[in-house]
Amino acid sequence: MEHITLLIGIVIVTALVFDFTNGFHDTANAMATTISTGALGPRVAVAMSAVLNLVGAFLSVEVAKTISGGIIDEDSGIRPEVIFAGLVGAILWNLVTWLAGLPSSSSHALFGGLIGATVVSAGLDGVNGDAIVMKVLIPAVAAPVVAGIATVAATRLTYRLGRDRAPEDTAKGYRAGQIASAALVSLAHGTNDAQKTMGVITLALVTGGVVAPDSDPPLWVIVSAGLAIALGTYLGGWRIIRTMGKGITDIQPPQGFAAQTGAATVILASSHLGFALSTTQVCSGAVMGAGVGRKGAVVRWSTAGRMVIAWVLTLPAAGLVAGGAALLADQGNAGITAVAVLAVLACGAIWALSRRKPVDHTNVNEVGSQEPVGAVTAALRSVAPPPAGPVAPAGPADSASVSASVSASSEVSGKTGETGGTASGTGAPETTSENIPTPAPAAAAASSTTP
């Protein structure tokens, strides 16, 4: 520790800040479905996830080795300021996607930042292309697909096994299963994501000559990274929890259990193999698979599409920001100071924007804020004819018919809400032309009579 310079100290602090943002950015991975179904209260859920993230940080160092000695060439002249610039790019992208409520990949933000800063500072020779393809890009494409397919099968099997049982009879068992599977995902998240920060700090120590190349992370690095991601997890990324729990599909307890079990299996297997995949992409793919797997469920593909766009943009966007930061940091101490000041100002601006419409544990499950209306849906609604009956202007002669129509509409809507008659099964029918109730025959006849 006595050989750590001020610059390496700054890099270590910045890496722990990234680890903190990784924690609250990825809380939704483990707890979104558990919170949305009511299996656990929001505060209890994030507290349990934080403890298990900390425990998971001590279980393996394989992913940390991939970061510290696989993606970036330690012998290419990488300096601590390059790592600092890469971390700045990753942190800013994490905060931007958090503000938008998009569950993008913190892992890919980190990879993109490190790659972009390294390419600007040391050229293409500073990155190991084969390692990026084999341990980053291929898992990025395969992991959500594998998790989604596995969850589709698990969801259908779960509903088939329980088809002869009343939902109230199985609710307690699924609640316990959700809690157990969420705990497993949290543990898996600690074994994968906490190690990425360990790998970055170890890389900084190697470039500064503090530890030898190919060294395992020191114990103090493991402890500090585990504590940082646990603290971020406890604070809860409520915006992303809302999107994962309510924005992609409406999760029922059997789906939540299947999604979390499938995601945990994929994450733990990848950690064992040293694949630094995105837990966010795995869990998002599992949630979409749970929506596809339940008959009659609806997957909101517009939300899923925005998520995929964010996934595709994460590597290049974080890389571009980090590349610009690296150019500035290469100018010496003044440049490093400028990067730090600009990063703090940008983080403050994002936080101030988030306060305009705050999301916390008190409103994370609000149904009315699931998903904004897309451009296509808005255009269709603008040209659609007005619905018959309830919204038609009533004259003196047909006031009775309008009252009958409204009564019939209310009755149909009430029955729909009681039986969960929407495709999503939430008990709150969506406002579309398909489920606007048709006026009763008598009311329709009366309204068509000329006064």
Protein Blocks (a to p, Z undefined) as FASTA:
>chain_A
ZZpcfklmmmmmmmmmmmmmmmmmmmmmmmmmmmmnomacfklmmmmmmmmmmmmmmmpc
klmmmmmmmmpcfknopafklmmmmmmmmmmmmmmmmmnopacdfklmmmmmmmmmmmmm
nojmlpcfklmmmmmmmmmmmmmmmmmmmmmmmmmmmmmmmmmpcfklmmmmmmmmmmmm
mmmmmmmmmmmmmmmmmmmmmmmmmmnomacehiacdfklmmmmmmmmmmmmmnopaklm
mmmmmmmpccdfklmmmmmmmmmmmmmmmmmnopacdfklmmmmmmmmmmmmpghiacdf
klmmmmmmmmmmmmmmmmmmmmmmmmmmmnojklmmmmmmmmmmmmmmmmmmmmmmccdf
klmmgmklmbccdfklmmmmmmpccdehjlpccdfklmmmmmmmmmmmmmmmmmmmmnop
afnonopacddfklgccddfklmmmmmpcZZ
